[in-house]
Amino acid sequence: MKSLAFKLQAMKPLSRQCGMTFIGMIFFGAIVFSLIIVVAKMAPAYIEYMSVKKLMYKIGHEDNFATMSNQEIAKEFDDGANVSYIQSLKSSDLTIYETDQKVVAAEYQVVTPLIANVSLLIKFKATTEH
């Protein structure tokens, strides 16, 4: 008798099930997939921004930076941009001014299409100041 009662108890449905439903898995997968797509679309813009920051740092720490003319700074930027594959920013977009020291600044935007008519706008700012 004990074995029959044990079998009947084992066959009872669980009062509370744990786990994720198929619909929940699809929903969760769609969210993860969307995040991966957004990150993959943003990555090139941020990689280019890191190249811009590195180039600005290099220009700002040249030995003769304080005495360089605006044309020399623009040429230095264009040369570095060609080597670093910087395409979103040109030397004509640079702002060069002097406060206590000479500063080169650049503010620019990158528009990346995501899906259909939805795009992502990312704003960047880089300077030779620390």
Helices and strands as residue ranges (DSSP letters): H 2-11, H 22-60, G 65-67, H 70-84, G 91-93, E 95-98, E 102-115, E 118-127
